[in-house]
Amino acid sequence: MDKYDVVILGLGAMGSAAAYQLARRGARVLGLDRFAPPHGLGSSHGDTRITRLAIGEGAHYTPLAMRSHEIWREIESETGADLMTQTGGLILWSPAKTSVLPVEDFFATTVAAAKAHGIAHEILTAADIRRRFPQFHVRDDEAGYYEPAAGFLRPENCVLAQLDLAKRYGAAIRSDEKVLGFDVSPGGVIISTDRARYEAERLIVTAGAWLPELMPARFAKLLTIRRQVLYWFAVKGPAAPFLPGTFPVFIWELQGPERGIYGFPLSGDPRDGVKVTTHGFGRITTPDSVDRTVKDAEIAQMYEEYVAPYLPGLDRNCVKGSVCLYTNTPDEGFIIDFHPQSDRIVIASPCSGHGFKHSAAIGEALAELAIDGKSHFDLSAMRLGRFL
């Protein structure tokens, strides 16, 4: 068997970041993926992902987001890749909001995190929003949190750049190789695939939606995989109002609908449309059985209920649609921890739909856990034991 210091299962957001961070530290690394990342079958695709520093899902995530911004810029400097565009970010909220986000006090937690970590921000009234961002049809009782450093990441570019750097630093990356299972031996971890067997001192499992099939049943039952549909709608008039620098990334806790929406400025050719979608309430599925076709009825409902009333500058013409997967925990938080049966195995996958912005720093944390057995990041809120 080939022997490695660390083997990584799954090379999406977290796995590619871990491969890069480990390889640059001189570890002998093997990364395995059943497909050829970056690909469109998991959770790390769709052209853009929001990045923000003050995290409404919990202030304990903010140090990861802040460090990730530093790492993205370091990678851009080293590779010349286009990874992060800072457009400013707007979170819209009202006391009368009915839509559900992962945490109840998302807006207040965002503001508290910004204050605690010294993140530049503004609180905007409805009149402020209308004046600065007339693209949004806001009500009089709505308010906004605006963060200048927020923006979007290009997930496919991020994965590709980190894998390229990992290979440059000596990592072995093997795609289209399916992992069948792994076992802990006295000397390490044995990993079996449909092509070979490998031995490693440590194993990192970042398999995303495929994680349940690799873990014991009592762990797998904690995870719920949901189908998430992404939509790109055409602009009715000139593209200028929806370009980066004029239109921010946004998250909107709506009044009336049960779901909030989030979206992006135009990120490429204006004919590609403005990406708008809802958060994380798709039907339960599996990565192998998910319906990856976006239906006309879904598009019509999305436009009529979630786009037309709030973003009148967008047309009902859906330029394209895509399906990705959320792997959710019961509390919508992350799991980053050692396997309950072995400290040779680190688990880092279920990020409940809000993980990409943190992934660069999580890769650094995983490298520390694999090499040193601990991380300088406070990961205590992400331990598996909170569920077991």
C-alpha positions as CSV (number, residue, x, y, z in Angstrom):
1,M,0.0,0.0,0.0
2,D,1.1,3.6,-0.6
3,K,1.6,5.4,2.7
4,Y,0.8,9.0,3.5
5,D,0.9,11.4,6.4
6,V,-2.7,12.4,5.7
7,V,-5.4,11.2,3.3
8,I,-8.3,13.5,2.5
9,L,-11.7,12.1,1.4
10,G,-13.6,14.6,-0.7
11,L,-12.0,17.6,-2.4
12,G,-14.7,20.3,-2.4
13,A,-14.5,23.5,-0.4
14,M,-13.0,22.0,2.8
15,G,-11.1,19.1,1.3
16,S,-9.3,21.3,-1.3
17,A,-8.4,23.8,1.4
18,A,-7.0,21.1,3.7
19,A,-5.0,19.6,0.8
20,Y,-3.4,23.0,0.1
21,Q,-2.7,23.8,3.7
22,L,-1.2,20.4,4.5
23,A,1.0,20.3,1.4
24,R,2.4,23.7,2.0
25,R,3.5,22.5,5.4
26,G,5.4,19.7,3.9
27,A,3.1,16.8,4.8
28,R,2.8,13.9,2.4
29,V,-0.8,14.2,1.3
30,L,-3.2,12.2,-0.8
31,G,-6.5,13.8,-1.8
32,L,-9.3,11.5,-3.2
33,D,-12.6,12.4,-4.8
34,R,-15.1,10.2,-6.6
35,F,-15.6,12.9,-9.2
36,A,-13.2,15.5,-10.8
37,P,-13.4,18.6,-8.7
38,P,-14.4,21.3,-9.2
39,H,-17.7,19.7,-10.3
40,G,-21.4,20.5,-10.2
41,L,-22.7,17.4,-8.3
42,G,-22.1,18.5,-4.6
43,S,-22.1,21.7,-2.7
44,S,-19.2,23.7,-4.1
45,H,-20.5,25.1,-7.4
46,G,-22.9,27.7,-8.8
47,D,-20.6,30.5,-9.8
48,T,-20.8,32.5,-6.6
49,R,-21.0,32.1,-2.8
50,I,-21.6,35.0,-0.4
51,T,-18.8,35.9,1.9
52,R,-19.3,38.2,5.0
53,L,-17.3,38.8,8.2
54,A,-20.0,39.4,10.8
55,I,-21.8,36.0,10.9
56,G,-25.4,35.9,11.9
57,E,-25.3,32.2,12.5
58,G,-23.0,32.8,15.4
59,A,-20.2,35.2,16.3
60,H,-17.9,32.2,16.9
61,Y,-17.7,31.8,13.1
62,T,-16.4,35.3,12.5
63,P,-12.7,34.5,13.2
64,L,-12.9,31.8,10.5
65,A,-14.4,34.2,8.0
66,M,-11.8,36.9,8.7
67,R,-8.9,34.5,8.3
68,S,-10.4,33.1,5.1
69,H,-10.4,36.6,3.6
70,E,-6.7,36.8,4.3
71,I,-6.1,33.4,2.8
72,W,-8.1,34.1,-0.4
73,R,-6.0,37.2,-1.0
74,E,-2.8,35.2,-0.4
75,I,-3.9,32.6,-2.9
76,E,-4.8,35.2,-5.5
77,S,-1.4,36.8,-5.0
78,E,0.4,33.5,-5.5
79,T,-1.7,32.2,-8.4
80,G,-3.3,35.2,-10.2
81,A,-6.7,33.5,-9.8
82,D,-9.9,35.6,-9.4
83,L,-11.4,34.3,-6.1
84,M,-13.0,37.1,-4.1
85,T,-14.9,40.2,-5.1
86,Q,-15.9,42.6,-2.4
87,T,-19.1,44.3,-3.4
88,G,-20.5,45.2,0.0
89,G,-23.2,43.1,1.6
90,L,-26.7,44.1,2.7
91,I,-28.8,42.2,5.2
92,L,-32.5,43.3,5.2
93,W,-34.7,42.7,8.3
94,S,-38.0,43.8,9.9
95,P,-39.6,43.1,13.3
96,A,-42.5,41.8,11.2
97,K,-40.4,39.3,9.2
98,T,-42.0,35.9,8.8
99,S,-39.2,34.1,6.9
100,V,-37.0,31.6,8.6
101,L,-33.2,31.6,8.6
102,P,-30.9,29.1,10.4
103,V,-31.0,31.2,13.6
104,E,-33.9,33.2,15.0
105,D,-31.9,36.4,15.8
106,F,-29.8,36.5,12.6
107,F,-29.9,40.3,12.2
108,A,-29.1,41.1,15.8
109,T,-26.4,38.4,16.0
110,T,-24.8,39.9,12.8
111,V,-24.7,43.4,14.3
112,A,-23.4,42.0,17.6
113,A,-20.6,40.1,15.8
114,A,-19.6,43.2,13.9
115,K,-19.4,45.3,17.1
116,A,-17.5,42.6,19.0
117,H,-14.9,42.1,16.2
118,G,-14.6,45.7,15.1
119,I,-16.0,45.1,11.6
120,A,-16.9,48.2,9.7
121,H,-20.6,48.4,9.1
122,E,-23.6,50.7,8.9
123,I,-27.2,50.4,10.0
124,L,-29.6,51.7,7.3
125,T,-33.2,52.8,7.5
126,A,-35.7,52.0,4.8
127,A,-35.1,55.5,3.4
128,D,-31.4,55.0,3.4
129,I,-31.8,51.7,1.5
130,R,-34.2,53.3,-1.1
131,R,-31.7,56.1,-1.7
132,R,-28.5,53.9,-2.0
133,F,-30.0,50.7,-3.3
134,P,-33.3,51.5,-5.2
135,Q,-33.1,48.0,-6.8
136,F,-34.7,46.7,-3.5
137,H,-38.5,47.2,-3.0
138,V,-38.4,47.7,0.8
139,R,-41.2,48.4,3.2
140,D,-41.2,51.4,5.6
141,D,-40.5,49.2,8.7
142,E,-37.5,47.4,7.2
143,A,-33.9,48.1,8.1
144,G,-30.5,47.1,6.8
145,Y,-27.1,46.1,8.0
146,Y,-24.4,47.1,5.4
147,E,-20.9,45.6,5.5
148,P,-18.4,47.1,3.0
149,A,-16.0,44.1,3.2
150,A,-18.7,41.5,2.2
151,G,-18.9,40.2,-1.3
152,F,-18.8,36.9,-3.2
153,L,-16.4,34.1,-3.8
154,R,-16.1,32.1,-7.0
155,P,-16.3,28.5,-5.6
156,E,-15.1,26.6,-8.7
157,N,-12.1,28.9,-8.9
158,C,-11.3,28.6,-5.2
159,V,-11.4,24.8,-5.3
160,L,-9.3,24.6,-8.5
161,A,-6.7,27.1,-7.2
162,Q,-6.2,25.3,-3.9
163,L,-5.9,21.9,-5.6
164,D,-3.4,23.3,-8.1
165,L,-1.3,24.7,-5.2
166,A,-1.6,21.5,-3.3
167,K,-0.1,19.6,-6.3
168,R,2.5,22.3,-6.7
169,Y,3.6,21.7,-3.1
170,G,3.7,17.9,-3.6
171,A,0.3,16.5,-2.9
172,A,-1.1,13.6,-4.8
173,I,-4.6,14.3,-6.1
174,R,-6.7,11.4,-7.5
175,S,-10.1,12.1,-9.0
176,D,-12.8,9.7,-10.2
177,E,-11.8,7.3,-7.5
178,K,-14.6,6.1,-5.1
179,V,-13.8,5.5,-1.5
180,L,-15.4,2.3,-0.2
181,G,-14.5,2.6,3.4
182,F,-11.7,2.9,6.0
183,D,-10.5,1.1,9.1
184,V,-8.2,2.1,11.9
185,S,-5.2,-0.2,12.3
186,P,-2.5,-0.1,15.0
187,G,-0.2,1.9,12.7
188,G,-2.7,4.2,11.1
189,V,-5.8,4.3,9.0
190,I,-6.4,2.0,6.0
191,I,-8.5,3.5,3.2
192,S,-10.1,1.3,0.5
193,T,-11.2,2.6,-2.8
194,D,-12.5,1.0,-6.0
195,R,-8.9,1.2,-7.3
196,A,-6.5,0.6,-4.4
197,R,-5.8,0.6,-0.7
198,Y,-3.8,3.3,1.1
199,E,-2.4,3.8,4.6
200,A,-2.2,7.1,6.4
201,E,-1.2,8.4,9.8
202,R,-4.3,10.6,9.8
203,L,-7.5,10.7,7.8
204,I,-9.6,13.8,7.1
205,V,-13.2,13.2,5.9
206,T,-14.7,16.1,4.0
207,A,-17.2,14.2,1.9
208,G,-20.1,16.6,2.2
209,A,-23.4,15.0,1.1
210,W,-21.6,11.6,0.8
211,L,-20.5,11.7,4.4
212,P,-23.5,9.6,5.8
213,E,-22.5,6.5,3.7
214,L,-19.0,6.6,5.2
215,M,-20.0,7.0,8.8
216,P,-21.7,4.8,11.5
217,A,-25.5,4.8,11.5
218,R,-25.8,6.8,14.8
219,F,-23.6,9.5,13.2
220,A,-25.3,9.4,9.8
221,K,-28.8,9.9,11.2
222,L,-27.7,13.4,12.5
223,L,-27.3,14.6,8.9
224,T,-30.1,15.7,6.5
225,I,-29.4,16.3,2.9
226,R,-31.6,18.8,1.1
227,R,-32.0,19.8,-2.5
228,Q,-31.2,23.5,-3.1
229,V,-32.2,25.2,-6.3
230,L,-30.2,28.2,-7.7
231,Y,-31.8,30.6,-10.2
232,W,-30.4,33.3,-12.5
233,F,-33.0,35.9,-13.7
234,A,-32.5,38.3,-16.5
235,V,-32.3,42.1,-15.9
236,K,-35.3,44.0,-17.4
237,G,-33.3,47.1,-18.5
238,P,-29.7,48.2,-18.4
239,A,-27.2,46.0,-16.6
240,A,-25.6,48.9,-14.7
241,P,-27.9,48.9,-11.6
242,F,-27.0,45.2,-10.9
243,L,-23.2,45.4,-11.5
244,P,-20.7,44.9,-8.6
245,G,-20.0,48.2,-7.0
246,T,-23.6,49.3,-7.5
247,F,-25.5,46.2,-6.3
248,P,-24.4,44.3,-3.2
249,V,-24.7,40.7,-2.2
250,F,-27.8,40.5,0.0
251,I,-29.7,38.4,2.5
252,W,-33.4,39.3,3.1
253,E,-35.6,38.2,5.9
254,L,-38.9,38.7,4.2
255,Q,-42.4,39.6,5.4
256,G,-45.0,37.1,4.3
257,P,-43.1,34.2,2.8
258,E,-41.8,31.4,5.0
259,R,-38.3,31.6,3.4
260,G,-35.8,34.3,3.2
261,I,-33.9,35.1,0.0
262,Y,-30.3,35.9,-0.9
263,G,-28.6,37.0,-4.0
264,F,-25.7,38.5,-5.9
265,P,-24.8,41.2,-8.4
266,L,-24.0,40.3,-12.0
267,S,-20.8,38.3,-11.7
268,G,-19.9,37.8,-15.4
269,D,-21.6,38.4,-18.7
270,P,-24.8,40.5,-18.0
271,R,-26.7,38.0,-20.2
272,D,-26.0,35.4,-17.5
273,G,-28.5,37.0,-15.2
274,V,-28.7,37.9,-11.5
275,K,-28.5,34.9,-9.1
276,V,-31.3,34.9,-6.5
277,T,-32.5,31.9,-4.4
278,T,-34.0,30.9,-1.1
279,H,-32.3,29.3,1.8
280,G,-32.1,25.6,2.6
281,F,-35.7,24.3,2.8
282,G,-35.6,22.0,-0.2
283,R,-36.9,18.5,0.0
284,I,-34.8,15.8,1.7
285,T,-32.8,13.7,-0.7
286,T,-29.5,11.8,-1.3
287,P,-26.6,12.8,-3.6
288,D,-27.3,9.8,-5.8
289,S,-31.1,10.2,-6.0
290,V,-31.5,14.0,-6.1
291,D,-33.5,15.4,-9.0
292,R,-31.0,17.8,-10.7
293,T,-33.6,19.2,-13.2
294,V,-35.0,22.6,-12.4
295,K,-38.7,22.6,-13.3
296,D,-40.6,25.3,-15.0
297,A,-43.1,25.3,-12.1
298,E,-40.3,25.9,-9.7
299,I,-39.0,28.8,-11.7
300,A,-42.5,30.4,-12.0
301,Q,-43.1,30.0,-8.2
302,M,-39.7,31.5,-7.3
303,Y,-40.2,34.5,-9.6
304,E,-43.8,35.2,-8.5
305,E,-43.3,34.8,-4.8
306,Y,-39.7,35.7,-4.1
307,V,-38.4,37.9,-6.9
308,A,-41.0,40.1,-8.5
309,P,-42.3,41.7,-5.3
310,Y,-38.9,42.5,-4.0
311,L,-36.6,43.0,-7.0
312,P,-38.8,44.6,-9.7
313,G,-35.8,45.2,-12.0
314,L,-35.5,41.5,-12.7
315,D,-37.5,39.7,-15.5
316,R,-39.4,36.4,-15.2
317,N,-37.0,35.0,-17.7
318,C,-34.8,32.5,-15.8
319,V,-31.6,32.4,-17.8
320,K,-30.4,29.3,-16.0
321,G,-30.9,27.1,-13.0
322,S,-28.8,24.7,-11.0
323,V,-29.2,22.2,-8.2
324,C,-26.8,21.9,-5.3
325,L,-26.9,20.0,-2.0
326,Y,-27.0,21.2,1.6
327,T,-25.9,18.8,4.3
328,N,-27.5,20.0,7.5
329,T,-27.0,19.2,11.2
330,P,-29.9,19.4,13.7
331,D,-28.8,22.9,14.9
332,E,-27.6,24.1,11.4
333,G,-24.1,24.4,12.7
334,F,-20.8,22.7,11.6
335,I,-19.2,19.6,12.7
336,I,-15.4,19.8,12.9
337,D,-14.0,17.2,15.3
338,F,-12.2,14.0,15.7
339,H,-14.1,10.8,15.0
340,P,-15.7,9.4,18.2
341,Q,-13.9,6.1,17.7
342,S,-10.4,7.4,16.8
343,D,-8.4,10.6,17.1
344,R,-6.6,9.6,13.9
345,I,-9.7,10.6,11.9
346,V,-11.0,14.2,11.6
347,I,-14.5,14.9,10.3
348,A,-15.3,18.3,8.7
349,S,-18.2,18.3,6.3
350,P,-21.7,19.1,7.4
351,C,-21.7,22.9,7.1
352,S,-25.5,23.4,6.7
353,G,-25.3,25.6,3.6
354,H,-23.2,28.4,5.0
355,G,-19.7,26.9,5.0
356,F,-17.9,28.1,1.9
357,K,-17.0,31.5,3.2
358,H,-15.2,29.8,6.1
359,S,-13.6,27.1,4.1
360,A,-10.1,28.5,3.6
361,A,-9.6,28.9,7.3
362,I,-11.2,25.6,8.0
363,G,-8.5,24.0,5.7
364,E,-5.9,25.6,7.9
365,A,-7.6,24.3,11.1
366,L,-7.8,20.8,9.6
367,A,-4.1,20.9,8.8
368,E,-3.4,21.9,12.4
369,L,-5.6,19.1,13.8
370,A,-4.0,16.5,11.6
371,I,-0.4,17.6,12.3
372,D,-0.5,19.0,15.8
373,G,-3.7,17.4,17.2
374,K,-5.2,20.9,18.0
375,S,-6.0,24.1,16.2
376,H,-5.5,27.7,17.2
377,F,-9.1,28.4,16.2
378,D,-11.8,27.9,18.8
379,L,-13.7,25.0,17.4
380,S,-15.5,24.0,20.6
381,A,-19.0,25.0,19.3
382,M,-18.5,22.6,16.4
383,R,-17.8,19.4,18.3
384,L,-19.7,16.3,17.5
385,G,-20.4,15.6,21.2
386,R,-23.1,18.2,21.3
387,F,-25.4,15.7,19.5
388,L,-24.3,12.4,21.0
